[in-house]
Amino acid sequence: MSDILSWVDTHCHLYDNKIEGGTEVALSAARAAGVHKMIVIGTDAATAQQAISLAAANDDIWATVGFHPHDASKMDDSALEQIEELARKEKVVAIGEIGLDF
């Protein structure tokens, strides 16, 4: 692979407890494969906070905040305020998790 090629994972869920070996193993594998930047997607307020925490702890990770369509029933004014507050955190680069609603 060329030295100028840089891989970016624009949609990952590194906080997912289903990752075999855990987050650190997934990060090591991604980096070894040449992934130089990762954007961790928050699908609700709790996972948005996890994404922000991962971004804060890693120079090559950024976060998004939002709600997946499957969680739309949980959206209320309080949840929107929480997402708005989280969106102001350092290294949050986007609002929204559009997902697939089927």
Secondary structure as a PSIPRED ss2 file (coil, helix, strand):
# PSIPRED VFORMAT (PSIPRED V4.0)

   1 M C   1.000  0.000  0.000
   2 S C   1.000  0.000  0.000
   3 D C   1.000  0.000  0.000
   4 I C   1.000  0.000  0.000
   5 L C   1.000  0.000  0.000
   6 S C   1.000  0.000  0.000
   7 W E   0.000  0.000  1.000
   8 V E   0.000  0.000  1.000
   9 D E   0.000  0.000  1.000
  10 T E   0.000  0.000  1.000
  11 H E   0.000  0.000  1.000
  12 C E   0.000  0.000  1.000
  13 H C   1.000  0.000  0.000
  14 L C   1.000  0.000  0.000
  15 Y C   1.000  0.000  0.000
  16 D C   1.000  0.000  0.000
  17 N C   1.000  0.000  0.000
  18 K C   1.000  0.000  0.000
  19 I C   1.000  0.000  0.000
  20 E C   1.000  0.000  0.000
  21 G C   1.000  0.000  0.000
  22 G C   1.000  0.000  0.000
  23 T H   0.000  1.000  0.000
  24 E H   0.000  1.000  0.000
  25 V H   0.000  1.000  0.000
  26 A H   0.000  1.000  0.000
  27 L H   0.000  1.000  0.000
  28 S H   0.000  1.000  0.000
  29 A H   0.000  1.000  0.000
  30 A H   0.000  1.000  0.000
  31 R H   0.000  1.000  0.000
  32 A H   0.000  1.000  0.000
  33 A C   1.000  0.000  0.000
  34 G C   1.000  0.000  0.000
  35 V E   0.000  0.000  1.000
  36 H E   0.000  0.000  1.000
  37 K E   0.000  0.000  1.000
  38 M E   0.000  0.000  1.000
  39 I E   0.000  0.000  1.000
  40 V E   0.000  0.000  1.000
  41 I E   0.000  0.000  1.000
  42 G C   1.000  0.000  0.000
  43 T C   1.000  0.000  0.000
  44 D C   1.000  0.000  0.000
  45 A H   0.000  1.000  0.000
  46 A H   0.000  1.000  0.000
  47 T H   0.000  1.000  0.000
  48 A H   0.000  1.000  0.000
  49 Q H   0.000  1.000  0.000
  50 Q H   0.000  1.000  0.000
  51 A H   0.000  1.000  0.000
  52 I H   0.000  1.000  0.000
  53 S H   0.000  1.000  0.000
  54 L H   0.000  1.000  0.000
  55 A H   0.000  1.000  0.000
  56 A H   0.000  1.000  0.000
  57 A H   0.000  1.000  0.000
  58 N C   1.000  0.000  0.000
  59 D C   1.000  0.000  0.000
  60 D C   1.000  0.000  0.000
  61 I E   0.000  0.000  1.000
  62 W E   0.000  0.000  1.000
  63 A E   0.000  0.000  1.000
  64 T E   0.000  0.000  1.000
  65 V E   0.000  0.000  1.000
  66 G C   1.000  0.000  0.000
  67 F C   1.000  0.000  0.000
  68 H C   1.000  0.000  0.000
  69 P H   0.000  1.000  0.000
  70 H H   0.000  1.000  0.000
  71 D H   0.000  1.000  0.000
  72 A H   0.000  1.000  0.000
  73 S H   0.000  1.000  0.000
  74 K H   0.000  1.000  0.000
  75 M C   1.000  0.000  0.000
  76 D C   1.000  0.000  0.000
  77 D H   0.000  1.000  0.000
  78 S H   0.000  1.000  0.000
  79 A H   0.000  1.000  0.000
  80 L H   0.000  1.000  0.000
  81 E H   0.000  1.000  0.000
  82 Q H   0.000  1.000  0.000
  83 I H   0.000  1.000  0.000
  84 E H   0.000  1.000  0.000
  85 E H   0.000  1.000  0.000
  86 L H   0.000  1.000  0.000
  87 A H   0.000  1.000  0.000
  88 R C   1.000  0.000  0.000
  89 K C   1.000  0.000  0.000
  90 E C   1.000  0.000  0.000
  91 K C   1.000  0.000  0.000
  92 V E   0.000  0.000  1.000
  93 V E   0.000  0.000  1.000
  94 A E   0.000  0.000  1.000
  95 I E   0.000  0.000  1.000
  96 G C   1.000  0.000  0.000
  97 E C   1.000  0.000  0.000
  98 I C   1.000  0.000  0.000
  99 G C   1.000  0.000  0.000
 100 L C   1.000  0.000  0.000
 101 D C   1.000  0.000  0.000
 102 F C   1.000  0.000  0.000
